[in-house]
Amino acid sequence: MRIAVVTPYCRETPDQLRRCHESVINQTVPTDHFLVSDGFPMAEVDDWKCTHIKVPHHNDYGDTPRLIGASSAATQGYDAILLLDGDNWFNENHVETLLRVQKQTQADVVTCARTLRRSTDLSVLGVCFESDGVLFNDTNCYMVMRSAFALFRAWGFKDASLGIVGDRIFWGCIKGVDDIKVVRSPAPTIHYVTTFSCHYVMHGEEPPENSKEIVRTLDGHYEMMRSSDVRAMAQATELKLD
């Protein structure tokens, strides 16, 4: 079984990317790492134990680099592909846990729960309620087997403005295929550093100052905005209505 993890990276710090990479190469089962630079390659990555792919910046939140990395792994004969953002990391037994579930069920896609980490100090916020494997599943929480590799096409061939919701498009594609068997691992073996305000609110906390939200604009596009700016816009709208 040849297993690949694909990580797009853009402006992560060296420490963030190193933590991500070490969590992949230190898995309890052999796992190879594909790091895809989205326009801002780090020279030191050339010396890491990985496949380092360098592409121009696409400004689509890593969607095109994910597609390129997954395509490369598929062409090289890998049997399973996982995705991991550059600022997140796996438990050492993450791949082994998902692989065990896959072998028991013969699933085409295995999803898993995720542990949320506070962006301020990386402490544990809690297990994520949003990424439940029913209504939504986060990008970092998949093991996709070769039988379902065609699903990775959903990361490309779309307007760059949709990159911000690429994770939801990918999940929608998976849910829309009847002959794909999807099974869930309940163990939260992925650590996700969050600045999304909704995650803090769900856990009864005040969001940090740098918290953000995804907003759909009047023209139908999506934008990432600071929560403080969203609140200011809402207050301004209320004043105008008054």
N, C-alpha and C positions, 0 to 999 in steps of 0.2 A: 504494500500500500504506500503510494507516494503522495505526500500531503504538502500543499503549498499554502502559505499565508500571503495575501497581497495587501501592501500598505502604500497608499498614496501619501506623499508628504509635500508640504509647501513652505510654510514659515515656522514650523516647529523649532524649538530650541534643540541644540545637540543633546542635552540631557533628556529631554522628552523623547526624542527619537531613539536614543540609546536604550532607555528603559523599555520602550516598545519592542525594540529588536531583541533585547536580551530575554524578554518574556517569551519570544517565539523560539529562539535557538535553545532555550533551557527547558523546553517541553519534555515530558516524560516519554514521549514517543517521537521518533525522528520526524522533524518538520523543517521544511525549507522556507526561506523568507524572500519574497520579491518586493523590493522597495522601489517605488516609482516616483521620481522627482517631478513635481508639477511646476516646472519653470525655475526652481531655486535649488539646484543640487548642492549637497554638502560633500566636499571633497573627501572627507574622512570615511564616508560610507563606502567608497571604492575599496577600502581595506577590510570591510566587515565580511562576515560569512553570510553572503546574500547574493542575489541577482539584483544589480543596480541598473534600473532603466531610467533614462533621462529624456523627458519630453518637454516641449514648450508649455508655458502656462496657459491653461484652458479656461480659467475663471468659471468653473462649474462645480466647485466644492469637491473636487477629486473624482467626479464621476467618470470622465474620460480616462484618467490614469488607472482607475479600477478596471475598466474594460480592457485596457491595453495589458495590464498585468495579468488579468485572468486569461486573456487570449494567449499570452505567452506561455503561461503554465499549462493550459490545455494542450497547446501544440507540442509541448515538451513531454507530454504523456503522463501528467499527474492525474491521480484518481480522485482527489478531493481538494477543494479550494475553500479557504476561509478568508474573510476580510477583516482588517484591523486598522483603525485610524492611528495616525502617528503619535497622538497624545494619550492614547489608551493602552491598556496592557492586559494580558491573560494571566490567570492562575497557571501554575506549572502543569496541572493536570487537565487543563481546558480541552486540549485536542483529544486526549485519551478518553475523557468523559463523553464528549460528543461522538467519538468513534465507537465507543461501547454501545451507546444508544442506537447508532446506525446499524451495527452488526446484529443487534437483538431484533431490530424491526425491519431491516432492509429498506430504510427510508431513502428517498432521493434527496431530501433536504432535512437537516436537523437544525432546529432553533434552540435558543437557550435564554435564560433570564440574565439580567445584568445588575451589577452593583454600581450604584451612583457614588461618585466621589466629589466632595466639595472642591470648587476651583480655587478657594483661598488657601487651603492647607492640605488638600488631598485626603482629608479624613472621610470616613464612611458616612454618607447621607442616608443610605438605606437601599433596599432592593427596589428597582424601578417598577412602578405600577403601569406606566404608559406602554412600555414594550412588553406586551403580554403574550405575543405569539398568536393573537386572535384578531384584534383590531389593527395591530401594528407590531412590527418586529424591527429592531434596530440593525443597522448595517453591520455592526461588529458581532452580531449574535447568530451567525449562520455557519453551518458546514454544508457545502453543496457538492454532491457527488457527480461523477462524470455523466451519469444519465440525465442530469438536469443542467449541464453547463450552458445549454442554449439560453437559459434564463439571463445570463450575464449580458446579453445584448441590450437589456433594458437600461443599462448604465450609459448607453451611447445613443447616437442618432436622434437627438432631441434638442430643442432650443436650450442654450446655455442657462437661460433664466430659470429653467426648471431644475437645475442642479441642486438648488436649495431644498427641494422636496424629492430628490432622487431616491432616497431611502423608501419613501412611501410609494413611489412609482414601482420600484423593484418588488416590494411586498405585494402590491396590487397585481403585478404580473404573476407572481407565485400563486396567489389565491385564485387567479383566473384560469389556471390550468388544471383541468379535472384529473388527468392521469399522473400528476405529481404527488407522491406520498410525502407529507410533511409531518414530522414527529418532534415533540418538544422535550428538551432536557430541562428540568426545573432548577438545576443547580446554577446559581449566579456566578459563573466562573470568568466573566469578563468585567474589567473595571473601567468605567466610563466617567471621565472628568466632565462635569456638566456646568454650563453657565446658563442653561435654560431656566427661566424664572418659574415655569410651571412645575418643574421637579421639586423645587424648594417649597412651593406652596402646597403641593401634594403631601409633603412630609411635615407640614405645619411650621415652616421656617420662613423668615423674611429673606427674599432673594438678595444676593450680594449686589454691590453697586454696578458690577460689570455684567449683570444678567441681561439676557436677550430674549427676543421673541420672533417667530416667523409671522409676517403680516402679509395678507393678500391685498394688493392695491386695487384701486377702482378700475384699472385697465386690465385686471386679471392676472397680473404678474405677482411674484412672491419676492419679498425682501426680508433680510435679517436686520432687525432694528434693536437698539438698546431699549430695555423696558422703560427706562426713565423718559425716553423720547416718545414712546407709545403713550405713556400716561399724560405727558405734556400735550400731545395732539388731542387726546380724548378730552382733557380739561378745556382746551381752546375751543373745541367743537361745542362743548356744553355751554360755554360762555356766549358763543355766537347764537346758539339756539335760544338762550335766555333773552 
